[in-house]
Amino acid sequence: MAGFDDAALARATARRQARSRLMAHAVLALGVLVFAFPIWLTLVGSTHDVNTIGRGDVPLWFGSEAIANYVSAWTRGGSAIRTTGGVPAWLMLWNSANMAVLIAVGKIAISLLSAYAVVFFSFPGRMVAFWLIFITLMLPVEVRIIPTFEVMVNLGLINTMTGLVVPLVASATATLLFRQFFLTIPDEYVEAAKIDGAGPLRFFKDVVLPLSVTNIAALFVILFIYGWNQYLWPLLIVSNRDLETVVVGMTKMIGTGDSQNEWNIIMATAVLAMLPPVAVVVFMQRWFVKGLTETEK
């Protein structure tokens, strides 16, 4: 009798687990559909002619104008006025990639050095300096945009890549994350380095940096996407269209009033704009996950 009850209980448990898995997969599929459907519409819309999109008749399957649309977006760009054209997508992607890489590398470099100084050096006001850095989390670029813009004007950095990058380089978040990671490095490593005669720079290069590789990779992915998606600051600091980023450029391709939008070119540019961050995430996915969940100590 006990065996029969155990078997019935096992079957009931198996059914509950099956229902739970089915529900979880259904919710996951719904979430994927909600997020993927707009991307699918953009991808499909980029393969049709401008008249099809202009009528609001967006099919759910690919058209025959894909090559022409992507070539046009890549070489000519789009404009609300079809005869004037715009900034080529290749140039906007190049500007965005330069800005994103410089921001990510600059943030990581400055944060590594500042966190290293706070953790491994003893000097007056060390924690005061750290908390001053931490407080800047409450002052993003959007809050201090007017004085920052005035500084860039006074320094003559309007319409330059330096002006695009420098105000976005400092990162209290990355400094905090590196500080917390450095605090977990055993004191024995420091003592061994001292016995070996290693100075601060050698200890940083031979011990701290190798241990921080996965953290650096994880932060690079996050900071690259952060730099790639910047809109307000590039819109304000750059009026030269040769330095226009793809996020800003796509908004300028959309006209107002009676102007005719080249939605097929806009959608093709949007698809191209998604490729670099997706490639970074896919290429660095293993290091990204490892940097968030593991250490190499």
N, C-alpha and C positions, 0 to 999 in steps of 0.2 A: 504493500500500500504506500509505504514511504517512497519507494522507487517511482511509482506512478505519479505521486505528487511532485517529486523532484523533476520529472520529465515535463510535466505540465507547466511547472514554474519556469523551466528553461525555455520552453516554446513561447510562453508569454513574454519573457524577457527578450527573446530574439525578435519577436514581433514589435515590441516597443522600440528596440534599437533600430530596426529596419524603418519604422515610421519616423524616428528622429533623424536618421540619415536622409530619408527622402525629403523631409521638411527642410533640412539644412541645405540640400542640393537645390531644392526649389527656390529658396530665398537667395542662394548664391546665383542661380541662373537669372532670376529677376533683376538682381543688382547689376550683373554683367550686361543684361539687355538694356537697362536704363542708361548706363554709362556708355555703352558701345553704339547704341542706335544713332545718336547725333554724329558720331564719328563716321559711321557707315553712310549716313546721308551726305556728309561732306565729301567723302571719298567718291561716292556715286555721282554727286553733283559736279565734281571736277571733271567728269568724263563726258558731259553733255554740252551742247552749244548754248550761247547766251540767251537765245530766244526761249528755249525750253525752260530754263531756270527763271527767266524774267516773267513768264506766264504763271509762275508758281506751280508748274507741273513738274515736280521732282520725282522721277521714277525711282524704284527701289532696286534697279539693276543698272549695270554699266552701259554707257553709251559708246559712241564711236569717235568722240573728239578728244580722247585722253591725251594723245601725243601732241596735238596742236595746242591744247590748253596748257599743258605743262611746259612745253617749249616757249610759249608766249609768256607765261608767268616767270620762267627762269631768265629769259633774255630781255623782255620788255617791261614786265610788271603790269599792273592794272591801274586804272584811274576811273574816277566817276565820269570823266569826259573821255570817251573812247579814243579820240584823235590825239590826245596829249600823251597818253601812256603814263608810266610812273617809274618808280625805282625798281630795277630788276631784282628778282627774288634772290639771286646768287649774292648780290651785294648786301642786301639786308641780312641774309643768313650769315654772311661773313662778319658783318658788324656785330650781330648778336652773339656769335660764337666767340669773337675776340673779347667782347665785354664780359660774357659769362665766365670764360676761362680765367681772365685777369682778375675778376672779382673773387672767384673760388680760390685761386692760387694765393692771391694777396691776403684774403681772410685767413686762410690756413697758416700761411707763413707768420703773419703778425700774431695770431692767436697762439701758435706753438711757442714763439719766443716769449710772449707775455706770460703765458701759463708756466713755462719753464722757470722764468725769473721769480714768479710768485711762490712756487713750490720749493725750489731747490736753493734759493738764496735767502739769506737773512739780512734785512736792511730796514732802517727806520721807516715806518709808514707802509710796510709791505701790504698788510691787510686793508689799510685805507685805500691804497692804490687799486687793490682788487675790487673793493666795494664800489669805488668810483667807476670802474669799468662795468661792473654789474648793473649799476644804476642807469647806465646808458641804454639798457633794454627798454626803458620807458620813454626813450627819445628816438624813435625811428625817423627815417629821412622825411616822411610825410609831415611830422610834427615840426621839424626844424628846417623845412624846405626853403623858407624865405631867407633866413640868414645864410644858409649854405649856398644858395644861389648868389647872394651878394658877395660872398667870399670868392666863388668861382669867377664872377665878373671882375673883381678887383685883381685876381691873379691872371686874368686873361685866358681862362680855360674854357670859355664858351666855345661850342662847336669843335671840341677836341675829344679824343678817346680818353685822355687823362681826366678831363672833366666828367666824363661819363662814369669812370671807374672809381676814382679816389674817394668821393663821398660815401660810397657803398662798401668800401673795403673793410673798415673796422667792424669787428664782430664780437660783442660781449658773449653771445651764446656759444660760439666756438671756443672762446677762452675759458668759459665755465666748464665745458665738456672736457677739454684737454686738462684743465686743472684737476678735475675729479679723477680722470684716468691716471695722471701722474702721481696722485696721492696713493694709488694702489701699488705703485712700484716698490718692491721691498727695499728696506734700508740697507740690506746686505749688498745690493747692487752698488749703492753709493759708496759703501765702505770698501768694497772690492776695487772699485775704480780708483779710490784714493790710494790704496795700497799699491796698485799698479802704476801709480804716478800719472793717471789721466787727469787732465785739466777739465774745466767746465765745458769747453767746446768739444773736446774729444768724447767726453761722457755723453753729451747731447747727440753727437753724430753716431757714435758706435753703440750706444745703449738705448737712449730714449727714442730716437727716430725709428730704429728697426722695430721696437715694441709698439710704435704708434701707427704702423703702416695700415692696418685694417681700419683704425679709427679715421685716419686721414682719407682713405678711400670712401668710407661712408659719408664723411662730411663733404667730400668733393662732389658726390652725386647731389646731395641736398643743396649745396651752395651754387652749383652749376645751374640747376633748375631755378633757384632763386634769382640768379643773375639773368637768365634767359627770359624770365617772365616779367622783368621790370618794365613798367609802362610810364608812370608819372614822371620820374626823374629824366629819362631820355626824352620824353615829350617836351619837357621844360628847357633842358640844357642844350638841345640840338635843334637848329633850324636848317642846317646844311643837309640836304637830302642824301649826300654821299655818305653821311654817318648815320643814316636812319636805321633803326633796328626793325626786325620783322614784326614785332608786336605792335609797335607804333605805326609801321608802314601799312599793315592790314586795316587799321582803323581809318587811315587816310584814303584808302582805296574805296571806302564806302561813302558815296555822295549823299547829299541832302536835296530836298526839293524835287525838282523835275529831272534831275540828272539821272542818266541811265547807268546802273551799276553792272560791271562785268562780273556777275556772281560766279561764273565758271572759273574765271581767273582768280578771283578771291578765294574760292574753295580750293583750287590747286595750290595757291600760296599757303593756305592754312595747313594742308596736308604736308607740304614741304617743311613748314615750321614745326610740325610735330616730330619729324624724323630725328633731328639731332638729340633732343632730350631723351627720346625713347631709346636711341642707340646707346647713349651713355648709361641709362638704367640697365638695359639688357647686358651690355658688355661688362659692367661692374657689379652686377647683381650679387655674385658670390661674395665679393669683398664687402659689399654694402651690408648684406645680412650678417656676415661674420663680424663686421665691425660693430654692429649693434648688439650682438648677442654673445660674443666671445672676446677673449683677450689672448695674447700670445706670450704672456709671462710664464 
